[in-house]
């Protein structure tokens, strides 16, 4: 349960993929934060977190993006996003600036208040008042950045345990990369494809009819492979299940309506 009646001022970091491919994840994140006692704002000046440029060694572009993000979220008590990958990039911002640069202090301050959504709910707010229900058996994929850089592991499972009628069957190697890795799947398509084939086999073997995760990039990758292999396994972001917002077609379903913005 939430331990304080204070309404926290939260800036939602939407992420590019959510904005372009699955706005319902953004709306579900807002609903979760508001139910946990937060006032949520979505700064219109936010853009990409800069991870593609950062991972490609383009420091100049990374710095420009970092400065814009820092300014976009200046003044918010917390910055929360439905992606361990993007939030972990925000945690890398201090590395872009010399310690004597005033931007280093601002980047460090942003890092200290930037959280992935399930971590924020459980670790910061001690919130688990989940009222949703979901009929089905799910398995959960631990995305690399959230797991290894932010320590997101038990938090989503703690929240899913509160969802009525939902059973969780853990797959083998839930912590193994799905092969997406942003630009990795473009640079090394054969390796990426083999990795997602291994992942889809483990998902199928779990006996689950729903795959859940916390990063849309990973979920799009796995949903595509499962769909091409003919598996009738729904793929959803965890926040959609936690809020009961599962009327929308699953990720990878051609009937999903993209005509929305967060």
C-alpha positions as CSV (number, residue, x, y, z in Angstrom):
1,X,0.0,0.0,0.0
2,X,1.1,3.6,-0.5
3,X,2.4,5.0,2.7
4,X,1.9,8.7,2.1
5,X,-1.0,10.9,1.0
6,X,1.3,13.3,-0.8
7,X,0.6,13.6,-4.5
8,X,3.9,13.3,-6.2
9,X,4.6,15.4,-9.3
10,X,5.7,13.0,-12.0
11,X,6.8,13.6,-15.6
12,X,6.0,10.7,-17.9
13,X,8.8,9.7,-20.2
14,X,6.7,8.2,-23.0
15,X,9.5,6.6,-25.1
16,X,9.6,6.6,-28.9
17,X,8.3,3.2,-29.5
18,X,5.3,3.7,-27.2
19,X,4.5,7.0,-28.9
20,X,4.7,5.6,-32.4
21,X,3.6,2.0,-32.0
22,X,1.6,1.5,-28.8
23,X,0.2,4.6,-27.2
24,X,-2.1,2.5,-25.0
25,X,1.0,1.7,-22.9
26,X,1.4,5.4,-22.2
27,X,-2.2,5.8,-21.2
28,X,-2.0,2.7,-19.0
29,X,1.2,4.1,-17.3
30,X,-0.6,7.4,-16.6
31,X,-3.6,5.4,-15.1
32,X,-1.3,3.4,-12.8
33,X,0.6,6.5,-11.6
34,X,-2.6,8.4,-10.9
35,X,-4.1,5.5,-9.0
36,X,-0.9,5.5,-6.9
37,X,-1.5,9.1,-6.0
38,X,0.6,11.0,-8.5
39,X,-0.1,14.0,-10.6
40,X,1.2,13.2,-14.1
41,X,2.4,15.6,-16.8
42,X,3.7,14.7,-20.3
43,X,6.2,17.3,-21.4
44,X,5.7,18.0,-25.1
45,X,9.4,18.8,-25.7
46,X,10.6,15.4,-24.9
47,X,12.1,13.3,-27.7
48,X,14.2,10.1,-27.9
49,X,16.3,9.2,-24.9
50,X,19.4,9.2,-27.1
51,X,20.2,5.5,-26.7
52,X,20.7,4.7,-30.5
53,X,23.2,7.6,-30.8
54,X,24.9,6.7,-27.5
55,X,25.3,3.0,-28.5
56,X,26.6,4.0,-31.9
57,X,29.3,6.2,-30.4
58,X,27.8,9.5,-31.6
59,X,28.6,11.5,-28.4
60,X,27.7,14.9,-29.9
61,X,24.2,13.9,-30.7
62,X,23.8,12.1,-27.4
63,X,24.8,15.3,-25.6
64,X,22.3,17.4,-27.5
65,X,19.5,14.9,-26.7
66,X,20.5,14.6,-23.1
67,X,20.4,18.4,-22.7
68,X,16.9,18.6,-24.3
69,X,15.6,15.8,-22.0
70,X,17.1,17.3,-18.9
71,X,15.4,20.6,-19.7
72,X,12.1,18.9,-20.6
73,X,11.8,17.3,-17.2
74,X,13.3,20.0,-15.1
75,X,11.2,20.7,-12.0
76,X,9.5,17.3,-11.8
77,X,9.9,15.4,-8.5
78,X,10.2,12.1,-10.5
79,X,10.6,11.0,-14.1
80,X,8.9,7.7,-14.8
81,X,8.7,5.6,-18.0
82,X,7.4,2.2,-19.1
83,X,10.8,1.1,-20.3
84,X,13.9,-0.1,-18.4
85,X,15.9,0.5,-21.6
86,X,15.1,4.2,-22.0
87,X,15.2,5.0,-18.3
88,X,18.6,3.3,-18.0
89,X,19.8,5.6,-20.8
90,X,18.8,8.6,-18.7
91,X,21.0,7.1,-16.0
92,X,24.0,7.2,-18.4
93,X,23.6,11.0,-19.0
94,X,26.2,12.0,-16.3
95,X,28.9,10.1,-18.3
96,X,28.4,12.5,-21.2
97,X,29.6,15.6,-19.3
98,X,32.8,16.5,-17.5
99,X,32.3,16.8,-13.7
100,X,33.2,20.5,-13.9
101,X,30.4,21.1,-16.5
102,X,27.2,22.4,-14.9
103,X,25.2,19.9,-17.1
104,X,26.9,17.0,-15.1
105,X,25.1,18.1,-11.9
106,X,21.8,18.4,-13.7
107,X,22.3,15.0,-15.4
108,X,23.1,13.4,-12.0
109,X,20.0,15.0,-10.5
110,X,17.8,13.6,-13.3
111,X,19.4,10.1,-12.8
112,X,18.5,10.2,-9.2
113,X,14.8,10.7,-9.8
114,X,14.3,8.6,-13.0
115,X,12.5,5.3,-12.6
116,X,11.1,2.4,-14.6
117,X,7.4,2.2,-13.8
118,X,7.2,-1.1,-11.8
119,X,10.3,-0.1,-9.8
120,X,8.8,3.3,-9.0
121,X,5.6,1.8,-7.8
122,X,7.1,-0.8,-5.6
123,X,10.5,0.7,-4.5
124,X,9.5,4.3,-4.1
125,X,5.8,4.4,-3.4
126,X,5.4,0.9,-1.8
127,X,2.3,0.7,-3.9
128,X,0.6,-2.6,-4.8
129,X,-3.1,-1.7,-4.8
130,X,-3.8,-3.4,-8.1
131,X,-7.5,-3.9,-8.8
132,X,-7.2,-5.5,-12.2
133,X,-8.3,-9.0,-13.3
134,X,-6.9,-11.0,-16.1
135,X,-8.0,-14.5,-17.1
136,X,-5.1,-16.4,-18.3
137,X,-1.6,-17.9,-17.7
138,X,1.3,-15.5,-18.3
139,X,5.0,-15.8,-18.5
140,X,7.4,-12.8,-18.0
141,X,10.4,-11.7,-20.0
142,X,13.1,-9.8,-18.1
143,X,14.5,-7.2,-20.5
144,X,18.3,-6.7,-20.4
145,X,18.6,-3.0,-19.5
146,X,15.9,-3.0,-16.8
147,X,17.3,-6.2,-15.2
148,X,21.0,-5.5,-15.4
149,X,21.2,-1.8,-15.1
150,X,18.2,-0.9,-13.0
151,X,17.7,-4.1,-10.9
152,X,14.2,-4.7,-12.2
153,X,13.3,-8.3,-11.5
154,X,11.0,-8.9,-8.5
155,X,9.1,-5.6,-8.9
156,X,6.9,-6.6,-11.8
157,X,6.2,-10.0,-10.3
158,X,5.2,-8.5,-7.0
159,X,2.6,-6.4,-8.9
160,X,1.4,-9.2,-11.1
161,X,0.7,-11.3,-8.0
162,X,-2.0,-8.8,-7.1
163,X,-3.9,-9.3,-10.5
164,X,-6.9,-11.4,-9.9
165,X,-7.3,-14.7,-11.8
166,X,-3.8,-14.4,-13.3
167,X,-1.3,-17.3,-13.0
168,X,2.4,-16.8,-13.7
169,X,4.4,-19.6,-15.2
170,X,8.1,-18.7,-15.4
171,X,9.8,-19.7,-18.7
172,X,13.3,-21.1,-18.9
173,X,16.0,-18.4,-19.3
174,X,13.6,-15.5,-18.6
175,X,16.7,-13.3,-18.1
176,X,18.2,-14.2,-21.5
177,X,18.2,-11.5,-24.2
178,X,15.5,-11.8,-26.8
179,X,17.9,-10.7,-29.6
180,X,16.4,-7.2,-30.2
181,X,19.0,-5.0,-28.6
182,X,18.0,-1.9,-30.6
183,X,20.6,-1.6,-33.4
184,X,21.9,-5.1,-32.6
185,X,19.2,-6.8,-34.5
186,X,20.0,-4.7,-37.6
187,X,23.8,-5.2,-37.4
188,X,23.6,-8.9,-36.6
189,X,20.3,-10.2,-38.0
190,X,21.3,-13.9,-38.1
191,X,22.4,-13.9,-34.4
192,X,19.4,-11.9,-33.4
193,X,17.0,-14.3,-35.2
194,X,18.6,-17.3,-33.5
195,X,18.2,-15.6,-30.1
196,X,14.5,-14.8,-30.6
197,X,13.9,-18.3,-31.9
198,X,15.3,-19.7,-28.6
199,X,13.2,-17.2,-26.7
200,X,10.0,-18.1,-28.5
201,X,10.7,-21.8,-27.8
202,X,11.0,-21.1,-24.1
203,X,7.8,-19.0,-24.1
204,X,5.9,-21.8,-25.8
205,X,7.2,-24.4,-23.5
206,X,6.1,-22.4,-20.4
207,X,2.5,-23.3,-21.3
208,X,1.5,-19.6,-21.0
209,X,-1.1,-18.0,-23.3
210,X,0.2,-14.5,-22.7
211,X,3.7,-13.1,-22.8
212,X,4.3,-10.0,-20.6
213,X,7.3,-7.7,-20.3
214,X,8.3,-4.1,-19.6
215,X,10.0,-3.0,-22.8
216,X,8.1,-2.5,-26.0
217,X,11.1,-3.1,-28.2
218,X,11.6,-6.6,-26.8
219,X,7.9,-7.3,-26.9
220,X,7.6,-6.2,-30.6
221,X,10.5,-8.5,-31.5
222,X,9.1,-11.5,-29.7
223,X,5.5,-10.9,-30.9
224,X,6.7,-10.8,-34.4
225,X,8.5,-14.1,-34.1
226,X,5.6,-15.8,-32.3
227,X,3.2,-14.5,-34.9
228,X,5.3,-15.7,-37.8
229,X,5.7,-19.1,-36.2
230,X,1.9,-19.4,-35.8
231,X,1.7,-19.3,-32.0
232,X,-1.6,-18.1,-30.5
233,X,0.2,-16.4,-27.7
234,X,-0.9,-12.8,-26.8
235,X,1.9,-10.3,-26.1
236,X,1.3,-7.4,-23.8
237,X,3.1,-4.8,-21.8
238,X,2.8,-5.3,-18.1
239,X,1.1,-2.0,-17.5
240,X,-1.8,-3.0,-19.8
241,X,-2.6,-6.0,-17.6
242,X,-2.0,-4.1,-14.3
243,X,-4.6,-1.5,-15.3
244,X,-7.1,-3.9,-16.9
245,X,-6.6,-2.1,-20.2
246,X,-6.6,-5.3,-22.3
247,X,-9.5,-4.6,-24.6
248,X,-7.1,-3.5,-27.3
249,X,-5.7,-6.2,-29.6
250,X,-2.4,-7.6,-28.4
251,X,1.0,-6.4,-29.6
252,X,1.6,-7.7,-33.1
253,X,-2.1,-7.9,-33.9
254,X,-2.8,-6.1,-37.2
255,X,-6.1,-4.7,-35.9
256,X,-4.4,-2.4,-33.3
257,X,-5.5,1.2,-33.8
258,X,-2.5,3.5,-34.0
259,X,-4.6,6.7,-34.3
260,X,-3.8,7.9,-30.8
261,X,-1.2,10.1,-29.2
262,X,-0.2,10.3,-25.5
